[in-house]
Amino acid sequence: MPTFRPPAVAGMFYPDDPVELRTQIQAYLAAATPANVVVPKALIVPHAGYRYSGPVAASAYVRLAPIAARIERVILLGPAHRVALRGIAASSADLFRTPLGDVPLDRAAIDALIDLPQVGVVDQAHAQEHSLEVHLPFLQALLGVFKLVPLVVGEAAPAQVAEVIERLWGGPETLIVISSDLSHYHDYATAQRMDKATSEAILSGRIDDIGYHDACGRNPVNGLLAAVSAHGLTAEMVDLRNSGDTAGPRDKVVGYGAYVFH
């Protein structure tokens, strides 16, 4: 009997009704800037509730539309919010469930990571974690059927994360998605200044300039930056906003950026 991880934040971060959820995602994608001809290998996208960060995430996800049919596997890394975690947590599940259906995990790829000292199976890290879950409906709506390698990243050096990404790099059939918000709970002007600086660091690959207060997903982000440098990919920012722009007040905002690497 296959084992599955049930959705933890459906009905909170995004609709739990499948029709409403799919309609909302399609509206975000329709409002996003049309995709250009550049084919992305990797994305950095935010992970807040959809009303806050959904439009920003869609600005990156819409770039997948022209190549959706060829993507067979998604490597999804996001930060740990719910448990203290050293290293990188894989899941023992066979499926991750959302209101749009079940996503099968690439068990062979996951099992091939377990020999790395920084990787272990920690289901508790996945159980309530939203940073991965919120991306699955977007990916399901765009890609249809695909295999998933979900990894929750705790305290891990960029080189440790990059080693995992490199092992999973694959070819055109593999997409890498990094989940991260930017600054948290500053006033609007301060957040804009901080997030602009973080974006410049991402675009320049300056790992040492992205710290704890700049991006909650700094560890997976910095790991991706270390990995893409070896492949000569170019980073492009496609959106940069905060919750004050999308759905919230401007006295304490959370920053959201969307980036593609090609």
Backbone as JSON, one array per atom type, in Angstrom:
{
  "sequence": "MPTFRPPAVAGMFYPDDPVELRTQIQAYLAAATPANVVVPKALIVPHAGYRYSGPVAASAYVRLAPIAARIERVILLGPAHRVALRGIAASSADLFRTPLGDVPLDRAAIDALIDLPQVGVVDQAHAQEHSLEVHLPFLQALLGVFKLVPLVVGEAAPAQVAEVIERLWGGPETLIVISSDLSHYHDYATAQRMDKATSEAILSGRIDDIGYHDACGRNPVNGLLAAVSAHGLTAEMVDLRNSGDTAGPRDKVVGYGAYVFH",
  "N": [[0.86, -1.2, 0.0], [0.76, 2.11, -1.01], [2.33, 4.86, 0.65], [1.41, 8.12, 1.8], [1.93, 11.67, 2.05], [-0.27, 13.8, 3.55], [-1.97, 16.88, 2.62], [-1.0, 19.76, 4.44], [-1.54, 22.48, 4.71], [-3.66, 23.16, 3.1], [-6.59, 25.0, 2.48], [-5.79, 26.98, 4.14], [-3.28, 28.28, 3.35], [-3.83, 28.12, 0.7], [-6.67, 27.43, -1.47], [-8.77, 24.69, -0.48], [-10.59, 23.47, -2.04], [-10.7, 21.79, -5.08], [-11.57, 22.82, -7.59], [-11.83, 25.58, -7.15], [-9.18, 26.08, -6.42], [-7.68, 25.41, -8.75], [-8.78, 27.28, -10.5], [-7.97, 29.68, -9.32], [-5.16, 29.5, -9.55], [-4.89, 29.46, -12.35], [-5.81, 32.02, -12.91], [-3.81, 33.61, -11.73], [-1.63, 32.86, -13.35], [-2.52, 33.73, -15.85], [-2.49, 36.45, -15.48], [0.17, 36.98, -15.25], [3.32, 38.07, -16.65], [3.77, 37.3, -20.07], [5.48, 34.31, -21.09], [8.9, 34.27, -22.17], [11.25, 33.27, -24.75], [13.29, 32.0, -23.49], [14.53, 29.13, -21.91], [14.0, 27.88, -18.78], [16.11, 26.34, -16.32], [16.1, 26.29, -13.61], [14.27, 27.64, -10.81], [13.62, 30.28, -8.46], [11.21, 30.78, -6.09], [8.52, 32.28, -4.17], [6.86, 31.41, -1.0], [4.51, 32.04, 0.5], [1.08, 32.47, 1.73], [-1.31, 32.16, -0.91], [-2.71, 34.51, -1.62], [-0.96, 36.47, -0.95], [1.67, 35.86, -2.04], [1.18, 34.45, -4.36], [0.76, 35.75, -6.96], [3.38, 36.6, -7.5], [4.89, 34.23, -7.51], [3.66, 33.06, -9.73], [4.67, 34.58, -11.81], [7.14, 33.51, -12.33], [6.53, 30.8, -12.7], [4.96, 30.81, -15.02], [6.78, 30.84, -17.03], [7.34, 28.24, -17.54], [5.47, 27.17, -19.23], [5.92, 26.81, -22.11], [7.64, 24.6, -22.11], [6.55, 22.63, -20.64], [5.67, 20.04, -21.31], [7.92, 18.48, -21.51], [9.09, 18.28, -19.04], [9.75, 16.02, -16.59], [10.46, 15.54, -14.02], [10.72, 17.08, -10.84], [12.86, 18.79, -8.74], [12.59, 19.84, -5.58], [13.31, 22.17, -3.22], [13.15, 23.56, 0.01], [13.09, 25.78, 2.89], [13.23, 24.78, 6.38], [10.58, 25.34, 8.56], [9.13, 24.41, 10.72], [10.38, 22.51, 12.35], [13.44, 22.07, 14.17], [16.33, 21.56, 12.34], [19.13, 19.86, 11.23], [21.1, 19.64, 8.42], [19.69, 18.0, 5.53], [16.42, 17.06, 4.81], [14.88, 14.22, 3.62], [11.92, 12.46, 2.45], [9.98, 9.62, 3.47], [7.72, 8.93, 2.16], [5.57, 7.72, -0.5], [3.95, 9.23, -2.07], [2.93, 12.65, -2.45], [0.17, 14.39, -1.42], [-2.3, 16.62, -2.71], [-5.1, 18.95, -3.02], [-5.47, 18.75, -5.76], [-4.74, 16.24, -6.47], [-2.53, 13.33, -6.39], [1.01, 13.4, -6.13], [3.62, 11.57, -7.36], [6.57, 10.42, -5.71], [10.02, 10.42, -6.63], [11.38, 7.76, -5.89], [13.69, 6.26, -6.38], [15.64, 8.18, -6.98], [15.68, 9.59, -4.57], [16.49, 7.59, -2.77], [19.05, 7.27, -3.69], [20.36, 9.4, -2.64], [20.79, 9.05, 0.02], [23.21, 8.13, 0.94], [24.77, 10.34, 1.26], [26.24, 12.34, 3.77], [24.91, 14.6, 4.71], [22.24, 14.22, 4.25], [19.17, 12.81, 5.24], [16.37, 10.68, 6.09], [13.67, 12.31, 7.3], [10.72, 12.43, 8.32], [9.18, 14.0, 10.0], [10.03, 16.58, 9.51], [8.79, 17.17, 7.16], [6.06, 16.95, 7.63], [4.35, 19.13, 8.54], [5.27, 21.16, 7.0], [5.15, 24.05, 5.03], [6.61, 25.23, 3.0], [7.34, 23.68, 0.83], [4.94, 22.44, 0.07], [3.12, 24.42, -0.9], [3.89, 24.9, -3.49], [3.24, 22.73, -5.01], [0.52, 22.58, -6.14], [0.72, 24.6, -8.17], [2.69, 23.43, -9.82], [1.39, 21.04, -10.49], [-0.79, 22.05, -11.94], [0.49, 23.14, -14.14], [2.28, 21.2, -15.18], [1.06, 18.72, -15.13], [1.49, 15.39, -15.01], [4.23, 14.35, -13.11], [7.34, 13.42, -11.52], [8.51, 13.77, -8.15], [11.07, 15.16, -6.12], [11.22, 15.95, -3.01], [12.75, 18.09, -0.69], [13.55, 19.17, 2.48], [15.37, 21.8, 3.78], [17.6, 22.33, 6.32], [19.96, 23.51, 8.68], [22.61, 23.86, 6.71], [25.52, 23.93, 4.74], [26.3, 25.94, 1.82], [27.8, 24.39, -0.03], [27.11, 21.8, 0.7], [24.38, 21.66, 0.07], [24.56, 22.23, -2.65], [25.91, 19.96, -3.53], [23.95, 17.99, -3.35], [22.05, 19.01, -5.17], [23.56, 18.91, -7.51], [23.9, 16.15, -7.85], [21.35, 15.47, -8.56], [20.87, 16.81, -10.88], [20.43, 16.16, -13.67], [18.93, 16.21, -16.98], [17.21, 18.02, -19.61], [14.76, 17.11, -18.77], [14.51, 17.52, -16.09], [13.58, 19.76, -13.6], [14.55, 22.32, -11.37], [13.47, 23.64, -8.37], [13.52, 26.21, -6.08], [12.44, 27.22, -2.95], [11.68, 30.19, -1.4], [11.06, 33.01, 0.65], [11.73, 36.56, 1.02], [12.88, 39.35, 2.81], [11.58, 39.86, 6.17], [8.92, 41.33, 7.9], [9.56, 44.07, 8.04], [9.22, 47.66, 7.64], [7.68, 49.07, 4.69], [9.45, 50.58, 2.98], [11.99, 49.92, 4.0], [11.99, 47.16, 3.56], [11.87, 47.12, 0.75], [14.38, 48.18, 0.12], [16.13, 46.29, 1.32], [15.36, 43.93, -0.04], [15.95, 44.54, -2.66], [18.73, 44.64, -2.54], [19.26, 41.96, -1.85], [18.27, 40.7, -4.13], [20.08, 41.64, -6.03], [22.35, 40.34, -5.11], [21.62, 37.66, -5.55], [21.4, 37.66, -8.35], [24.0, 38.14, -9.02], [25.28, 36.01, -7.97], [26.37, 36.09, -5.41], [27.04, 34.51, -2.78], [27.88, 34.93, -0.13], [26.62, 37.23, 0.61], [23.99, 36.87, 1.25], [22.07, 36.49, 3.88], [20.75, 35.46, 7.12], [18.68, 37.31, 7.74], [17.91, 38.16, 5.29], [16.7, 36.33, 3.54], [14.45, 33.74, 4.07], [14.83, 31.27, 3.0], [17.56, 31.06, 2.65], [19.56, 29.07, 2.79], [18.87, 26.87, 0.92], [18.75, 28.6, -1.32], [21.37, 29.68, -1.5], [22.73, 27.3, -1.9], [21.75, 26.57, -4.43], [22.82, 28.72, -5.94], [25.54, 28.16, -5.72], [25.59, 25.76, -7.11], [24.66, 26.4, -9.73], [26.66, 28.01, -10.69], [28.67, 26.35, -11.53], [27.63, 25.41, -13.85], [27.35, 27.48, -15.55], [25.01, 29.03, -15.77], [22.66, 31.69, -16.37], [21.21, 34.15, -14.3], [17.98, 35.56, -13.86], [15.84, 38.11, -12.83], [12.39, 38.07, -12.47], [10.29, 39.11, -11.09], [9.64, 41.26, -8.32], [8.34, 41.97, -5.37], [6.37, 42.85, -2.45], [4.39, 41.91, 0.44], [2.96, 44.19, 0.96], [2.44, 45.17, -1.53], [0.75, 43.32, -2.64], [-1.39, 42.17, -0.94], [-1.57, 43.14, 1.66], [-1.08, 45.29, 4.64], [1.31, 48.03, 4.93], [3.07, 48.43, 7.0], [4.4, 46.31, 8.24], [5.94, 44.09, 6.35], [6.39, 41.28, 4.09], [8.9, 40.16, 1.94], [8.93, 39.19, -1.53], [10.38, 37.46, -4.16], [10.9, 36.49, -7.58], [12.73, 34.37, -9.61], [14.52, 33.22, -12.47], [16.68, 30.74, -13.85], [18.81, 30.2, -16.48]],
  "CA": [[0.0, 0.0, 0.0], [1.6, 3.32, -1.04], [2.17, 5.82, 1.74], [1.33, 9.48, 1.27], [1.9, 12.82, 2.95], [-1.47, 14.58, 3.27], [-1.74, 18.33, 2.65], [-1.02, 20.34, 5.79], [-1.98, 23.88, 4.74], [-4.8, 23.39, 2.22], [-7.63, 25.71, 3.21], [-5.16, 28.08, 4.86], [-2.38, 28.98, 2.43], [-4.43, 28.06, -0.63], [-7.98, 26.8, -1.35], [-8.81, 23.23, -0.41], [-11.5, 22.99, -3.08], [-9.86, 21.67, -6.28], [-12.01, 23.71, -8.67], [-11.42, 26.93, -6.76], [-7.72, 26.14, -6.45], [-7.21, 25.45, -10.14], [-9.21, 28.55, -11.07], [-7.1, 30.73, -8.78], [-3.84, 29.38, -10.16], [-4.98, 29.88, -13.75], [-5.93, 33.48, -12.92], [-2.48, 34.15, -11.47], [-0.8, 32.63, -14.53], [-3.01, 34.58, -16.93], [-2.11, 37.83, -15.19], [1.62, 37.1, -15.25], [3.94, 38.45, -17.91], [3.91, 36.12, -20.93], [6.81, 33.69, -21.11], [9.75, 34.52, -23.33], [11.74, 32.05, -25.38], [14.35, 31.42, -22.68], [14.12, 27.91, -21.23], [14.6, 27.85, -17.44], [16.51, 25.09, -15.68], [15.82, 26.4, -12.18], [13.48, 28.78, -10.36], [13.44, 30.62, -7.05], [9.84, 31.28, -5.99], [8.12, 32.47, -2.77], [6.0, 30.34, -0.46], [3.5, 32.5, 1.45], [-0.28, 32.23, 1.27], [-1.43, 32.55, -2.31], [-3.16, 35.9, -1.79], [0.21, 37.33, -0.76], [2.8, 35.61, -2.93], [0.79, 33.72, -5.56], [1.05, 36.46, -8.2], [4.83, 36.64, -7.73], [5.28, 32.88, -7.93], [3.15, 32.82, -11.08], [5.51, 35.25, -12.8], [8.19, 32.56, -12.7], [5.96, 29.54, -13.18], [4.43, 30.95, -16.37], [7.88, 30.57, -17.95], [7.41, 26.81, -17.81], [4.41, 26.74, -20.14], [6.38, 26.27, -23.4], [8.44, 23.38, -21.97], [5.89, 21.79, -19.63], [5.5, 18.65, -21.75], [9.16, 17.71, -21.43], [9.55, 18.18, -17.65], [9.29, 14.77, -16.0], [10.86, 15.44, -12.62], [10.96, 18.36, -10.17], [13.64, 18.78, -7.51], [11.99, 20.94, -4.83], [13.99, 22.4, -1.94], [12.67, 24.71, 0.76], [13.6, 25.84, 4.26], [12.46, 24.21, 7.49], [9.93, 26.31, 9.43], [8.38, 23.78, 11.81], [11.24, 21.71, 13.22], [14.87, 22.34, 14.1], [16.85, 20.54, 11.44], [20.49, 19.92, 10.72], [21.2, 18.9, 7.17], [18.63, 18.03, 4.52], [15.47, 15.99, 5.13], [14.07, 13.55, 2.6], [10.67, 11.87, 2.94], [9.8, 8.19, 3.19], [6.43, 8.74, 1.5], [5.52, 7.39, -1.92], [3.14, 10.24, -2.74], [2.51, 13.87, -1.74], [-1.22, 14.63, -1.83], [-2.87, 17.97, -2.67], [-6.47, 18.89, -3.53], [-5.47, 18.45, -7.19], [-4.37, 14.85, -6.7], [-1.3, 12.81, -5.79], [2.27, 13.55, -6.86], [4.52, 10.47, -6.98], [7.96, 10.76, -5.43], [11.05, 9.66, -7.34], [12.01, 7.02, -4.79], [15.05, 5.84, -6.76], [16.52, 9.34, -6.83], [15.79, 9.88, -3.13], [17.31, 6.54, -2.15], [20.43, 7.45, -4.12], [20.94, 10.52, -1.89], [20.9, 8.75, 1.45], [24.6, 7.9, 1.32], [25.4, 11.62, 1.59], [26.11, 12.54, 5.22], [24.01, 15.71, 5.04], [20.87, 13.85, 3.88], [18.54, 11.73, 5.99], [14.91, 10.64, 6.04], [13.08, 12.93, 8.49], [9.34, 12.71, 7.94], [8.66, 15.07, 10.84], [10.34, 17.86, 8.89], [7.86, 17.37, 6.04], [4.66, 16.76, 8.01], [3.61, 20.4, 8.61], [6.04, 22.18, 6.29], [4.41, 24.67, 3.92], [7.48, 25.82, 1.98], [7.29, 22.81, -0.35], [3.57, 22.1, -0.3], [2.39, 25.45, -1.64], [4.29, 24.9, -4.9], [2.76, 21.56, -5.73], [-0.6, 22.85, -7.04], [1.21, 25.29, -9.37], [3.37, 22.46, -10.67], [0.38, 20.13, -11.02], [-1.59, 22.76, -12.94], [1.3, 23.4, -15.33], [3.01, 20.05, -15.72], [0.28, 17.49, -15.14], [2.14, 14.27, -14.34], [5.68, 14.45, -12.94], [7.87, 12.85, -10.28], [8.95, 14.81, -7.23], [12.08, 14.93, -5.08], [11.03, 17.04, -2.05], [13.81, 18.13, 0.31], [13.51, 20.28, 3.43], [16.75, 22.16, 4.07], [17.86, 22.97, 7.6], [21.3, 24.09, 8.71], [23.46, 23.18, 5.74], [26.39, 24.84, 4.01], [26.0, 25.97, 0.39], [28.43, 23.27, -0.73], [26.35, 20.58, 0.98], [23.16, 21.72, -0.73], [24.97, 22.14, -4.05], [26.25, 18.56, -3.82], [22.68, 17.3, -3.57], [21.48, 19.49, -6.44], [24.39, 18.39, -8.61], [23.61, 14.73, -8.03], [20.01, 15.35, -9.14], [20.79, 17.82, -11.94], [19.74, 15.58, -14.82], [18.92, 16.92, -18.26], [16.05, 18.9, -19.82], [13.56, 16.55, -18.12], [14.56, 17.83, -14.66], [13.45, 21.16, -13.19], [14.93, 22.57, -9.98], [12.68, 24.73, -7.78], [13.94, 26.62, -4.74], [11.37, 27.95, -2.28], [12.17, 31.16, -0.42], [10.65, 34.41, 0.73], [12.86, 37.46, 1.24], [12.91, 39.95, 4.15], [10.38, 39.64, 6.97], [8.35, 42.18, 8.94], [10.08, 45.43, 8.07], [8.33, 48.59, 6.96], [7.69, 48.91, 3.24], [10.65, 51.15, 2.38], [13.13, 49.11, 4.42], [11.9, 45.89, 2.84], [12.26, 47.34, -0.64], [15.84, 48.36, 0.08], [16.77, 45.01, 1.62], [15.08, 42.93, -1.06], [16.71, 44.91, -3.86], [20.12, 44.2, -2.31], [19.28, 40.5, -1.93], [18.11, 40.34, -5.54], [21.36, 41.89, -6.71], [23.26, 39.26, -4.71], [21.19, 36.46, -6.27], [21.72, 37.8, -9.77], [25.46, 38.13, -9.16], [25.81, 34.79, -7.38], [27.18, 36.43, -4.24], [26.52, 33.68, -1.7], [28.22, 35.47, 1.18], [25.83, 38.43, 0.88], [22.6, 36.5, 1.53], [22.11, 35.97, 5.24], [19.56, 35.04, 7.86], [17.62, 38.31, 7.7], [17.65, 38.54, 3.9], [15.84, 35.34, 2.88], [14.25, 32.59, 4.96], [15.37, 30.11, 2.31], [18.94, 31.38, 2.25], [20.39, 27.87, 2.62], [18.66, 26.32, -0.42], [19.1, 29.59, -2.34], [22.83, 29.71, -1.65], [23.13, 26.04, -2.51], [21.49, 26.67, -5.87], [23.79, 29.63, -6.54], [26.8, 27.43, -5.83], [25.45, 24.73, -8.14], [24.51, 26.93, -11.09], [27.92, 28.63, -11.13], [29.44, 25.32, -12.23], [26.99, 25.12, -15.13], [27.33, 28.69, -16.37], [23.66, 29.55, -16.0], [22.39, 33.11, -16.15], [20.06, 34.43, -13.44], [17.11, 36.66, -14.3], [14.74, 38.43, -11.93], [11.17, 38.31, -13.23], [9.34, 39.85, -10.26], [10.1, 41.6, -6.97], [7.31, 42.72, -4.67], [6.19, 42.39, -1.08], [2.98, 41.76, 0.81], [2.33, 45.5, 0.87], [2.01, 45.36, -2.92], [-0.22, 42.32, -3.09], [-2.63, 41.96, -0.18], [-1.48, 43.45, 3.08], [-0.66, 46.63, 5.03], [2.7, 48.32, 4.59], [3.92, 48.71, 8.16], [5.24, 45.12, 8.41], [5.72, 43.36, 5.1], [7.28, 40.18, 3.74], [9.35, 40.33, 0.56], [8.79, 38.05, -2.43], [11.04, 37.59, -5.45], [10.83, 35.35, -8.49], [13.95, 34.36, -10.42], [14.73, 32.04, -13.32], [18.07, 30.48, -14.21], [18.82, 29.55, -17.8]],
  "C": [[0.89, 1.25, 0.0], [1.3, 4.23, 0.15], [2.16, 7.22, 1.16], [1.41, 10.5, 2.4], [0.65, 13.62, 2.61], [-1.15, 16.07, 3.27], [-1.9, 18.87, 4.07], [-1.61, 21.73, 5.83], [-3.05, 24.19, 3.7], [-5.94, 24.0, 3.04], [-7.1, 26.85, 4.05], [-4.28, 28.91, 3.93], [-2.96, 29.05, 1.02], [-5.75, 27.31, -0.5], [-7.89, 25.28, -1.28], [-9.81, 22.63, -1.39], [-10.74, 22.93, -4.41], [-10.27, 22.59, -7.41], [-11.59, 25.14, -8.37], [-9.91, 27.09, -6.84], [-7.19, 26.25, -7.87], [-7.59, 26.77, -10.8], [-8.32, 29.69, -10.6], [-5.72, 30.68, -9.42], [-3.87, 29.85, -11.61], [-5.11, 31.4, -13.86], [-4.58, 34.14, -12.67], [-1.59, 34.01, -12.71], [-1.22, 33.53, -15.68], [-2.6, 36.02, -16.74], [-0.61, 38.06, -15.24], [2.13, 37.5, -16.63], [4.12, 37.22, -18.78], [5.35, 35.61, -20.96], [7.59, 34.13, -22.34], [10.31, 33.2, -23.83], [12.83, 31.36, -24.55], [13.81, 30.23, -21.89], [14.77, 27.85, -19.86], [14.98, 26.43, -17.01], [16.11, 25.1, -14.21], [15.03, 27.67, -11.9], [13.73, 29.02, -8.88], [12.08, 31.29, -6.96], [9.42, 31.35, -4.51], [7.06, 31.48, -2.32], [4.99, 30.82, 0.59], [2.11, 32.04, 0.99], [-0.47, 32.81, -0.11], [-1.85, 34.0, -2.49], [-2.0, 36.88, -1.63], [1.27, 37.11, -1.83], [2.44, 34.87, -4.21], [1.08, 34.45, -6.86], [2.54, 36.51, -8.53], [5.34, 35.28, -8.18], [4.85, 32.61, -9.36], [4.02, 33.46, -12.14], [6.7, 34.41, -13.21], [7.59, 31.3, -13.31], [5.43, 29.64, -14.61], [5.51, 30.69, -17.42], [7.99, 29.08, -18.31], [6.45, 26.36, -18.9], [4.94, 26.16, -21.45], [7.12, 24.94, -23.29], [7.78, 22.37, -21.03], [5.86, 20.32, -20.03], [6.77, 17.83, -21.58], [9.68, 17.56, -20.0], [8.91, 16.95, -17.01], [9.57, 14.68, -14.51], [11.14, 16.84, -12.07], [11.73, 18.1, -8.88], [13.21, 20.01, -6.73], [12.65, 21.04, -3.46], [13.45, 23.66, -1.29], [13.16, 24.66, 2.19], [12.65, 25.2, 5.27], [11.9, 25.33, 8.36], [9.42, 25.7, 10.73], [9.24, 23.01, 12.8], [12.67, 22.21, 13.09], [15.52, 21.2, 13.32], [18.29, 20.84, 11.07], [20.57, 19.06, 9.46], [19.94, 19.02, 6.33], [17.73, 16.81, 4.72], [14.76, 15.5, 3.88], [12.83, 12.96, 3.27], [10.63, 10.39, 2.61], [8.52, 7.91, 2.42], [6.6, 8.32, 0.04], [4.84, 8.48, -2.73], [3.01, 11.46, -1.84], [1.14, 14.24, -2.29], [-1.56, 16.11, -1.73], [-4.32, 17.86, -3.11], [-6.56, 18.57, -5.02], [-5.05, 17.02, -7.5], [-3.04, 14.5, -6.05], [-0.11, 13.02, -6.72], [3.2, 12.42, -6.43], [5.94, 10.96, -6.73], [8.88, 9.87, -6.25], [11.87, 8.91, -6.3], [13.43, 6.61, -5.14], [16.04, 6.98, -6.58], [16.74, 9.67, -5.36], [16.7, 8.86, -2.45], [18.78, 6.7, -2.51], [21.12, 8.61, -3.41], [21.34, 10.14, -0.47], [22.34, 8.46, 1.89], [25.34, 9.19, 1.63], [25.2, 11.91, 3.07], [25.15, 13.65, 5.61], [22.55, 15.4, 4.76], [20.39, 12.69, 4.75], [17.04, 11.77, 5.81], [14.37, 11.17, 7.36], [11.65, 13.33, 8.14], [8.73, 13.84, 8.77], [8.92, 16.44, 10.22], [9.38, 18.19, 7.75], [6.41, 17.51, 6.49], [3.85, 18.04, 7.96], [4.26, 21.5, 7.78], [5.29, 22.73, 5.07], [5.31, 25.09, 2.76], [7.57, 24.97, 0.72], [5.86, 22.65, -0.85], [2.91, 23.14, -1.19], [2.76, 25.48, -3.13], [3.68, 23.76, -5.69], [1.55, 21.84, -6.61], [-0.2, 23.64, -8.3], [1.84, 24.3, -10.34], [2.38, 21.46, -11.27], [-0.43, 20.79, -12.13], [-0.82, 22.93, -14.25], [1.83, 22.13, -15.98], [2.16, 18.8, -15.86], [0.98, 16.41, -14.34], [3.65, 14.49, -14.29], [6.06, 13.73, -11.65], [8.52, 13.95, -9.47], [10.07, 14.3, -6.33], [11.98, 16.1, -4.11], [12.07, 16.97, -0.93], [13.65, 19.37, 1.17], [14.94, 20.55, 3.89], [16.83, 22.88, 5.41], [19.21, 23.65, 7.58], [22.22, 23.27, 7.81], [24.26, 24.22, 4.99], [26.02, 24.83, 2.53], [26.58, 24.78, -0.37], [27.68, 21.97, -0.5], [25.06, 20.53, 0.18], [23.49, 21.56, -2.21], [25.31, 20.71, -4.44], [24.99, 17.74, -4.11], [22.07, 17.71, -4.91], [22.25, 18.93, -7.62], [24.09, 16.92, -8.89], [22.27, 14.52, -8.73], [19.84, 16.17, -10.41], [20.06, 17.32, -13.18], [19.9, 16.39, -16.08], [17.69, 17.8, -18.38], [14.77, 18.4, -19.15], [13.45, 16.93, -16.65], [14.52, 19.32, -14.42], [13.82, 21.27, -11.72], [14.15, 23.79, -9.49], [13.15, 24.97, -6.36], [12.86, 27.52, -4.16], [11.96, 28.9, -1.25], [11.41, 32.47, -0.51], [11.9, 35.25, 0.97], [12.77, 38.04, 2.66], [11.56, 39.79, 4.84], [10.13, 40.78, 7.95], [9.1, 43.5, 9.15], [9.04, 46.36, 7.46], [8.6, 48.52, 5.46], [9.0, 49.39, 2.62], [11.89, 50.34, 2.74], [13.15, 47.79, 3.68], [12.32, 46.05, 1.39], [13.77, 47.45, -0.78], [16.56, 47.03, 0.31], [16.58, 44.0, 0.49], [15.78, 43.26, -2.38], [18.15, 44.45, -3.72], [20.24, 42.68, -2.41], [19.14, 40.04, -3.37], [19.4, 40.55, -6.31], [22.37, 40.8, -6.36], [22.91, 37.96, -5.42], [21.62, 36.53, -7.72], [23.22, 37.73, -10.02], [26.09, 36.86, -8.59], [26.66, 35.01, -6.15], [26.61, 35.73, -3.0], [26.73, 34.32, -0.34], [27.36, 36.67, 1.57], [24.37, 38.14, 1.16], [22.57, 35.79, 2.87], [20.75, 35.69, 5.83], [18.4, 36.01, 7.71], [17.21, 38.69, 6.28], [16.66, 37.62, 3.2], [15.69, 34.13, 3.79], [14.78, 31.31, 4.34], [16.81, 30.31, 1.87], [19.77, 30.13, 2.0], [20.12, 27.16, 1.28], [19.0, 27.31, -1.53], [20.61, 29.6, -2.57], [23.37, 28.41, -2.23], [22.9, 26.03, -4.01], [22.52, 27.56, -6.54], [25.14, 28.96, -6.7], [26.74, 26.4, -6.95], [25.43, 25.32, -9.55], [25.8, 27.56, -11.59], [28.77, 27.63, -11.9], [28.88, 25.01, -13.6], [26.87, 26.35, -16.03], [25.95, 29.24, -16.67], [23.58, 31.04, -15.7], [21.14, 33.27, -15.3], [19.3, 35.64, -13.96], [16.02, 36.87, -13.26], [13.5, 38.73, -12.76], [10.11, 39.04, -12.41], [9.97, 40.12, -8.9], [9.05, 42.51, -6.35], [7.32, 42.32, -3.21], [4.71, 42.37, -0.76], [2.24, 43.08, 0.83], [1.86, 45.83, -0.53], [0.85, 44.46, -3.29], [-1.5, 42.29, -2.27], [-2.59, 42.45, 1.26], [-1.12, 44.9, 3.36], [0.84, 46.8, 4.8], [3.59, 48.62, 5.79], [4.85, 47.54, 8.47], [4.97, 44.19, 7.24], [6.71, 42.2, 4.99], [7.63, 40.31, 2.26], [9.25, 39.04, -0.24], [9.51, 38.35, -3.74], [10.87, 36.34, -6.26], [11.99, 35.46, -9.47], [13.99, 33.09, -11.26], [16.21, 31.96, -13.68], [18.08, 29.69, -15.51], [20.21, 29.64, -18.42]]
}
